[in-house]
Amino acid sequence: MLEVRNLSVYTSSSKMLLGDINFTFRQGICTGITGPSGSGKTTLLKVILGVLSENIVVKQGEILLNGNDLLKMNTKERRNLCGTQFGFIPQSPMTAFNPYVSLGSQVSETFRKRLGLSKSSANQLSMEMLKKVNLFDTDRVYNARPNQLSGGMLQRVTMAILLGLEPDYIFADEPTSALDERNRQEFLIAQLMELKSRSSILFVSHDDDAIKQLCDEILILQNGKVVEQGRTDTIFSNPRNNWTRDFVTVSNEQREEVWMWNKSQ
């Protein structure tokens, strides 16, 4: 179980980024986090994963993994959690890979380091996991460099790695934002649902349809604070906060139109 208790995070210039955050991330549950831009969603992910910038400081609180405070662990101990207990799905899958090395080499090397496999066993597991995420042109994908595959295919390679590693907790940062509708639905329904059956997922997203399909619980962040939290179906049917009301009633398409209009001004 992962517990965030009384977590407050500030910049070095004393600007509050997160204030008194409390929630429990339980096994077998998908927890959604949403809120307006700048509300602290990505900062919360970075604090848990231990990848904060130097000018950001945790002022108070605990992040307890099975009773052990992550904030008291050193860099090496935090890094050792990645790929074994923690997995990560980035917003842009291109950033997850070395552009100069074949994908197969990167996947296999991850399995060798994190699972202690031999080179041949890691290569075999890589092929099996690529097929499991419907990348059936396995030899081509295995030998390709990241820029030779689409964003949707790279997202599947990310999923293949997680399926092979089977981490206890998966952190996803806007993972559907770069996908077209077909890949989005397949990614959500076929792949994240499978991961959810074996791992807990913390799902950061503005995608209300994705949250409704995937998440059991939801936290609404605004100005660095949790303004609403509870069961997803309850919050969608009876939102109390003004931002939440807009979120559950405005479609993703309408939200995208407003965003594009504001960008053009």
C-alpha distance (Angstrom), angle and dihedral (degrees) to the residues before:
residue distance angle dihedral
M1 . . .
L2 3.80 . .
E3 3.79 117.6 .
V4 3.79 128.1 -172.6
R5 3.81 110.2 -159.5
N6 3.81 127.7 -171.4
L7 3.81 91.7 -31.2
S8 3.81 116.6 -177.8
V9 3.81 123.2 175.5
Y10 3.81 128.3 -173.2
T11 3.77 138.5 177.8
S12 3.80 118.8 -113.8
S13 3.82 86.8 -101.6
S14 3.84 89.8 59.5
K15 3.80 97.7 -105.3
M16 3.80 110.5 148.0
L17 3.82 115.0 -123.2
L18 3.81 98.5 168.1
G19 3.78 127.2 15.5
D20 3.81 126.3 -162.2
I21 3.83 97.3 -31.6
N22 3.82 116.2 -173.6
F23 3.79 128.4 176.9
T24 3.79 141.8 128.2
F25 3.80 121.5 -127.1
R26 3.79 105.3 -156.1
Q27 3.79 129.3 -166.5
G28 3.79 115.6 -97.5
I29 3.81 92.3 21.6
C30 3.80 130.2 107.2
T31 3.79 111.6 -145.5
G32 3.80 118.1 -164.0
I33 3.79 123.7 -151.1
T34 3.78 120.6 -165.3
G35 3.78 140.4 152.4
P36 3.80 140.1 128.6
S37 3.79 121.8 -49.6
G38 3.79 111.5 -75.6
S39 3.79 93.6 23.6
G40 3.82 93.8 122.8
K41 3.82 102.8 -99.4
T42 3.80 97.5 130.3
T43 3.80 91.8 38.8
L44 3.81 89.2 57.4
L45 3.81 90.4 52.3
K46 3.79 91.5 48.8
V47 3.80 92.7 50.4
I48 3.80 91.7 52.9
L49 3.80 92.7 46.1
G50 3.81 92.6 45.1
V51 3.81 97.4 -122.4
L52 3.81 102.4 120.1
S53 3.80 120.8 146.9
E54 3.80 117.4 -106.0
N55 3.81 92.7 -108.9
I56 3.82 92.6 59.2
V57 3.79 120.5 84.1
V58 3.80 133.3 -167.1
K59 3.81 102.0 -134.6
Q60 3.79 97.9 -175.9
G61 3.77 144.4 -13.4
E62 3.79 142.6 64.9
I63 3.79 136.3 -100.9
L64 3.79 105.4 -157.2
L65 3.80 121.8 -163.8
N66 3.81 106.3 -170.6
G67 3.80 87.9 -27.1
N68 3.83 97.1 -46.9
D69 3.81 117.0 114.9
L70 3.82 109.8 -126.4
L71 3.79 90.5 -160.7
K72 3.81 89.9 65.7
M73 3.81 94.1 52.0
N74 3.80 121.7 98.8
T75 3.80 123.9 -119.8
K76 3.80 94.4 -94.8
E77 3.81 92.9 50.8
R78 3.82 91.2 49.5
R79 3.81 91.5 47.5
N80 3.80 91.2 51.9
L81 3.80 89.6 60.4
C82 3.81 91.1 61.5
G83 3.78 113.2 95.4
T84 3.80 93.2 9.6
Q85 3.79 106.9 55.1
F86 3.82 98.7 -0.5
G87 3.81 128.4 50.8
F88 3.79 128.3 -179.7
I89 3.81 133.9 -151.4
P90 3.83 110.7 -166.1
Q91 3.78 127.2 -147.4
S92 3.79 90.5 -122.0
P93 3.82 111.3 36.2
M94 3.82 91.4 -162.0
T95 3.81 89.0 71.7
A96 3.82 91.5 57.1
F97 3.81 94.8 67.2
N98 3.79 138.7 60.7
P99 3.83 104.4 -111.7
Y100 3.81 92.8 -147.6
V101 3.82 99.3 54.2
S102 3.81 128.6 68.6
L103 3.78 115.7 -102.0
G104 3.78 92.4 -124.1
S105 3.79 91.7 56.6
Q106 3.80 90.7 50.1
V107 3.80 94.4 47.8
S108 3.80 93.2 46.0
E109 3.80 92.8 46.5
T110 3.81 89.7 52.5
F111 3.80 90.9 52.9
R112 3.81 91.6 46.6
K113 3.80 93.8 51.8
R114 3.79 99.6 39.2
L115 3.80 100.6 35.7
G116 3.80 99.6 30.9
L117 3.81 93.2 -124.1
S118 3.79 128.2 159.0
K119 3.80 117.4 -109.1
S120 3.82 93.3 -103.2
S121 3.82 93.3 46.7
A122 3.81 91.3 48.1
N123 3.82 91.2 49.6
Q124 3.80 91.0 49.8
L125 3.82 92.7 48.4
S126 3.81 89.8 48.8
M127 3.79 91.6 55.3
E128 3.81 92.0 46.7
M129 3.81 93.3 50.3
L130 3.82 93.3 47.0
K131 3.80 89.4 54.9
K132 3.79 90.3 46.8
V133 3.82 90.2 61.8
N134 3.82 90.6 49.3
L135 3.81 97.5 -100.8
F136 3.78 92.4 136.7
D137 3.81 95.0 163.2
T138 3.77 82.1 75.5
D139 3.81 100.9 159.5
R140 3.81 92.3 52.2
V141 3.81 93.2 47.0
Y142 3.80 92.0 45.0
N143 3.80 92.6 54.0
A144 3.81 97.0 38.2
R145 3.76 125.6 103.1
P146 3.82 117.4 -128.3
N147 3.82 95.3 -101.9
Q148 3.80 89.8 57.8
L149 3.81 93.5 65.1
S150 3.80 133.2 64.2
G151 3.80 123.3 -108.9
G152 3.79 90.1 -106.2
M153 3.80 92.2 53.4
L154 3.80 92.0 47.5
Q155 3.79 89.6 51.3
R156 3.81 87.8 54.5
V157 3.81 90.5 51.5
T158 3.81 87.8 53.5
M159 3.79 88.4 52.2
A160 3.81 91.0 48.3
I161 3.79 89.4 57.2
L162 3.80 92.0 50.5
L163 3.80 92.4 47.4
G164 3.79 89.1 53.6
L165 3.80 95.5 45.7
E166 3.82 96.3 41.5
P167 3.83 96.1 -157.0
D168 3.80 118.6 -166.8
Y169 3.80 94.1 -127.6
I170 3.80 129.4 33.6
F171 3.80 123.8 -164.4
A172 3.80 116.3 -159.3
D173 3.82 121.6 -169.9
E174 3.83 110.5 -161.2
P175 3.83 90.6 -44.5
T176 3.81 96.2 171.3
S177 3.80 98.3 48.4
A178 3.82 95.6 90.3
L179 3.80 96.3 44.0
D180 3.80 130.2 94.8
E181 3.80 118.2 -124.6
R182 3.80 95.9 -93.4
N183 3.80 94.6 49.1
R184 3.79 90.6 41.0
Q185 3.79 93.4 57.6
E186 3.79 94.0 43.3
F187 3.79 91.1 46.4
L188 3.80 91.8 49.4
I189 3.76 102.0 40.0
A190 3.79 104.4 30.6
Q191 3.79 102.6 32.4
L192 3.80 112.4 23.3
M193 3.79 90.3 42.9
E194 3.80 89.0 54.9
L195 3.79 91.7 49.2
K196 3.79 89.4 48.1
S197 3.80 89.8 58.8
R198 3.81 90.5 63.5
S199 3.83 106.1 21.5
S200 3.79 139.5 37.7
I201 3.81 114.9 -111.1
L202 3.80 130.0 -151.9
F203 3.79 102.7 -160.8
V204 3.82 118.8 -164.9
S205 3.79 110.4 -168.1
H206 3.81 149.1 136.5
D207 3.82 88.7 -150.5
D208 3.81 105.4 109.6
D209 3.83 93.7 -172.5
A210 3.80 91.0 52.4
I211 3.80 91.8 48.8
K212 3.80 91.9 49.5
Q213 3.80 92.7 49.8
L214 3.77 98.6 43.1
C215 3.79 113.1 23.2
D216 3.79 127.0 82.7
E217 3.80 93.8 -173.7
I218 3.79 133.9 21.4
L219 3.80 138.1 -158.0
I220 3.80 121.1 -158.6
L221 3.81 113.5 -151.5
Q222 3.77 123.4 -163.4
N223 3.81 126.0 170.6
G224 3.79 89.7 -10.6
K225 3.79 96.5 -53.8
V226 3.80 135.0 99.2
V227 3.81 105.1 -111.9
E228 3.80 96.9 172.4
Q229 3.80 136.4 10.5
G230 3.78 139.0 164.4
R231 3.78 142.3 90.4
T232 3.78 112.4 -10.9
D233 3.80 95.2 -130.1
T234 3.81 91.3 50.3
I235 3.80 94.7 49.7
F236 3.81 93.3 45.6
S237 3.81 91.6 49.9
N238 3.81 96.4 41.7
P239 3.83 113.0 19.9
R240 3.81 115.4 -179.2
N241 3.79 102.5 -173.9
N242 3.82 119.9 76.7
W243 3.81 94.8 -129.3
T244 3.81 90.0 48.5
R245 3.81 91.2 52.3
D246 3.79 90.3 55.0
F247 3.80 91.3 44.9
V248 3.81 95.1 54.5
T249 3.82 95.0 43.3
V250 3.83 102.5 41.2
S251 3.81 114.4 75.4
N252 3.78 123.8 -127.7
E253 3.82 88.7 -112.9
Q254 3.81 92.8 54.1
R255 3.79 90.5 46.4
E256 3.82 89.9 51.8
E257 3.82 91.2 49.6
V258 3.82 91.6 52.7
W259 3.82 90.8 47.3
M260 3.83 92.0 50.8
W261 3.82 91.2 47.4
N262 3.80 92.5 50.6
K263 3.82 90.5 47.4
S264 3.81 91.1 54.0
Q265 3.81 94.2 52.8
